[in-house]
Structures are given as C-alpha cells and as structure tokens.
Amino acid sequence: MSPAPPGRGAHVRAPPGRVGRLVLGLLLAALLAALAFAPFLFPGTRAMATASRIAIFVVLAASYDVLLGYAGIVSFAHTMFFGIGAYGVAIALARFTPGWGALVLGAAAGIGLSMLLAALIALLSLRVRAIFFSMLSLAVASVALTLASQLRDLTGGEDGLTFSVPAALSPGFRLLAHPVLGVRLDGRLLTYYLIFLVALGLFLFLLRVVNAPFGRVLQAIRENEFRAEALGYRVVLYRSLASAIAAGVAASAGVLMALLLRYNGPATTMSFAIMVDLLLMVVIGGMGTLYGAALGAALMVLAQYYLESLLQALAEAAAGLPLLAALFDPDRWLLWLGLIFVLIVYFFPAGLAGSLRLRAGEE
Amino acid sequence: MRAGDTAPILAVPLLLLAALPAMGFADWLTLSASGLAMGMLLFLMASGLTLIFGLMDVLNFTHGAFVGFGAFIAASVWARLPGLVAAPGLAANLLALAAAGGAAALVCGGLGLAFERVVIRRVYGAHLRQILITVGAMIVAEQMSVVIWGPDALTLAKPASLASSFIVAGGAVEKFRLVAAALGLAAFAALRLVLARTRIGLVVRAGVEDREMVEALGYRVRRLFVFVFAVGTALAGLGGAMWAVYAGTVTAGLGGELTVLLFTVVVIGGLGSVSGSFLGALLVGLITNYVGFLAPKLALLANVALMAGVLLWRPRGLLPLVRT
C-alpha cells in the first residue's frame, strides 16, 4: 500500500504576530474572567445557565480537539460519550436515593464505560487506517442513539429522565441567609461553581496532556504516521489512548451537563445535531490549539442565541421572495452554519486561534 | 479477487442457512427475498462510494446526500406521472420507474460532476479536510433538500402492477422487490463486466492498484476519476430513486440514515472493492430483515456487530483491495 500523503494544508500556520497573540490572550483572559465571576457579572438564571453551558462545551470541544486537532482522527461518537456520562448520572440519581454516593457511582460508571468503548472502537478500527475510525464511530454512535431512545426502562426513551440532584445542589438550598454582593448563595450558585471548577480542572488536565511528550507524539503521528512508527512509537497505542482520554473527558462533561439540567434525554446530549455543533466549534475556533476550541465553544453557544433571531429578521425582510424566504427561514440556521463551516475549512483551516497565533517552538 | 478467497463468499449462504431454524419456512422465504432485494439496492448506492474511495482515496461523506436527492427527484417525477403509476399494465409502471430512476441518475450524475470540481478537487490527499468538507457539504445538502422539497415527508404510491406479491411455498414475495433485485444484479454484472473486460475498466483497476504508475504510462487518472465520480453519484441517485419507491416515503433525513448502512456495507466488503461491497450489501440487507423480524429494535445493532466481527476476523474487510 502506498503511504498516505500527510495532512497537507490541514494545519497551515499563520505568519508570526505579536498583536495576534496578544489579542488571543486577551480574549481567553476575558472568557476566563467572565466565567469565573459570571454569577456576579450577569445576574439572572438564564445568564447563569448560558455561562454553565459555555463552561461545559469548552471542555467538550477541547476534548474533541485532542482527537481532531492533535491526533488527526475524526470521530462521530464524541457526543455518544457525552451522552453516556450524562446517562450514567441520570440513571444513578433516578434509581437510587439522590445523594453524593449515587452521583459519584453514576459518574464513574459513565466515564468508565465511555473510556472502555472508545478504546474498543479505536483498537478495532485503527489497526487498519484512521478513516475506518470515522466510519466505525459513526455506526456505533447511531446504535447508541437508537438504544438510548428505545430502551425505555433504563433511559426513559425519547422522554428522557428527570431526577433530583444532591440537596446542596438543588435550587432551594441556602448556604447563607444573607446575599453576598447582591447574589444569593443558593444551590444554583454552588452548582455553577462546581461546574466551573471541574470544567477548569478538566481543561487544564487536557492542556497538560497535549503539552506533554504524549501530545507531541500525537502531533508527530498526525503529520506523518509512517515516520512516527519508524521512530518506534506505537501509533495504534497512542491513538487509542488519546481516544480513551478524550472519551473520558467528554463523559465528565456529560456528567456536568446532567447536573446542570437535572434532566437527560437523547436529544439533549446524544443527538447528531450536537455532534455537528461540536465540529463547528472546534473548526471555527481552530484545530490543534485547545484554546481555539474554548473560543469556538463560547462563540457557538452565544451565536445559537442570536443567529435564529437574525434569520428571523432576514426572513421577514425577504417575505415576498419565495426561495429567499425559505433560505432565511429561522429553522435553516444549520444551512448557514454548514456553509460557514465549509468556507472556514477551505480558507482558514487554522481557525480563529490558529490565525491569531503562531504555535511557538514548532517551526 | 484472488484464489483462496472463497471463505467470504460462503458468508451469504451460511447466513441464509443460519436464519432458517429461527423462524418458520414461509417467513424465512419472505424475509430472505426482501433481504436480498434490499441488499441489491444497498449495493447500487454503495458501489459508487467504494469505487471513488478505491480509485482516488477519497472518503465521501456526502455520498448519502446524492442518495437523498435521488429519492426526492424520483418522488417529484412520480407525482407528475400519476397515470403511468396507477395504470394496471406492467409496461406503463416500468416506464414510470425508468423515468423516475433515469431523472434521478441524470441529475445526481450532473451534481456529482459539479461537486467533484467545486468541492472535492481542492482537498485531494488531505484526509482530515476531506472528511470535514464532505461532512459540511452533507449538512448543507440536507438543509437544501428541506428548502427545495419542504420539511414534510413525501409519499409515493406503489406502482399498480408491482404492489402485489407472488406466493411461493406460503411465503409472500412482493413483485417490486424482484424488479429492485434485478436492477441491482444488472448493475453488479455491468460493473464487473466493465471493470474486467473493457479498456476503461482495466485502467480503473490499474489506477486503484497503483495510480502513479498508470499516470506515468500516460493515462489521465484524474479525468478518469471525474467520470467514475459521476457514475458513482448517478448510481447513488438511481439507488435513492428505487429506495423511494421501495419504501413509499422520502424524508430529508434519508441520506443521513442510509449513510450509516452504506459505510457498514463498504467496510464489511473492504473499502474500494466492488465485489466486496456486493457481498457486504447482501449481508447487511439479510441481517436487517432477519433481525428486524426477530427483534425490531436491534437491527442496526446487529449490523454494527457484524461489522465489528468482520473487522476482527479480517481487519481490511471481506474482499480487500491489494495495493502494491
């Protein structure tokens, strides 16, 4: 078999720019600060839910970037792991008395199952070629989605599961009788900071993983599989391990999502719509930098709130023209995101973060 | 196919035999017939996918979109020919079918040409970007089919003379399935014949094995590929059209749903191999019908389990391509 050409052009490097790096740093610092003080800066349940979503999707997108940007493999099963983590918690808390014990048990089961499944898919498919992984992950994810909506007794079917969280995390809980800085110290706030801190910890863990020699080997494999193998690195092993780590972190993000919503169903964590969102986040933000994934996630979560209203306005403006009105229908937002996605892969393959930043020490 | 590769070919009769004890003979006959017919339809759609991969090393995630477009075009043509569809004569029904299938194949072939030129040509050799671009194109195509044909499912009336069934030994075999099976078989025979016996087929096969050498001999493999790409997408459109009539309903999600089955087929068969994907399609068609009868919820699971089993046994699929 002739050697596959390396992923030419997939990781085009932007010219070095101090200004770009400064802008990127400022953006990231702003994101971190906004998330850290969200309950005080943006009061209101809706704003806090949005901030929690951003924190969770930053982790999910970053873990996906480990696969896509560092290992150079495309998985379509990433939301499956997200869903398994969420279902682990949902099933445990719905079945047993909702306490910390059930929560930890469910989370551990979900994360463990995800890592096992990811390693299995990887070992089955990566022995052949990396593209087999894409196809196998798509097939397995479809099966998982079908099972989640069919096994009514376990998962609640299409309706999903509603459950109670440990008392300290429920909205009725009061830590202090008096508000601090105008914010009530209730269960909602505790939930937010639990999500934020765990998300931050997971993100730092991923950063550590990709900047360790392990991450460098992944990049070497991505750039030239055969050379990496010739240097003595077990390509299949490294890729499988990366896949298992990414799956474990995705499942942890799923745990956080379940805690946030106190509900889980196939559409909220497992659907292919979320998979598409995830691809968009990582590609728009910039593959292979983790920071890009973080920016992309924040951008996409915010954009989802505004894009539909923008399309609504356009549709009203184009109401007289038959085809144009259909194109700007608020339900067609995925069409426009898809087009943006394709254009970005063509013209800005390095994404937002990559265009702003030259990866130091790599040239 | 090499000598000594007979074991995979036995998989189909073995599966047929293995299913017999699990159900009554009449059910078995009905399910086997419809499974083989479904397999032939899947082969129609999958052959293009596997050829395109084999020749140019392009994994086209948009392939399912061509199937979906084919189905929608067929539904539109079908709706405009109510006279031919409802006519009791076989000839009139076949004419309607030919019109629907022909229109779908022509339009999808043309779209395939444009798609290769605008989208695929820029990402040759870069797998990661190929997957990303074609997935993006799939999203856009699916949304466009909603824009053009609306969000609701379209229904197709069964052709009058093909809706009834033959009764053989107590098992019912719908006549339309025979037509579908005949078409799939004809496509397989034609593809095998063209690949094995004609000059173009020779160059295609050589291009699959060693593209650079064929180019060095003066053949324009890229131009050949454009041709193969168009044929592949035309077959996908034809398969989609037949599927639309077979299922009686078309939704915007059809292409995406079939993509999973098509990937299962080509991975089982061995990426790039036409005969392999024929075997894979028959296996998937049969398993879908058998398991769909015994435990309806587990049909997809059974197919993916089959794929995992095949990959464990032969990591490159049943009849893999041998590249030098």
Interface residues (C-beta under 8 A of the other chain):
Chain A: M1 S2 A4 P5 G7 R8 G9 A10 L68 G72 V74 L124 S125 R127 V128 A130 I131 F132 S134 M135 L136 L138 A139 V140 S142 V143 T146 L147 Q150 F272 V276 L279 V283 L323 A326 L327 D329 D331 R332 L334 L335 L337 G338 L339 F341 V342 V345 Y346 P349
Chain B: D57 L59 V119 R122 G125 A126 H127 L128 R129 I131 L132 I133 V135 G136 A137 I139 V140 Q143 M144 V146 V147 P151 D210 R211 E212 G256 T259 V260 F263 T264 V266 V267 L271 K297 L300 L301 N303 V304 M307 A308 L311 L312 P315 R316 R323 T324
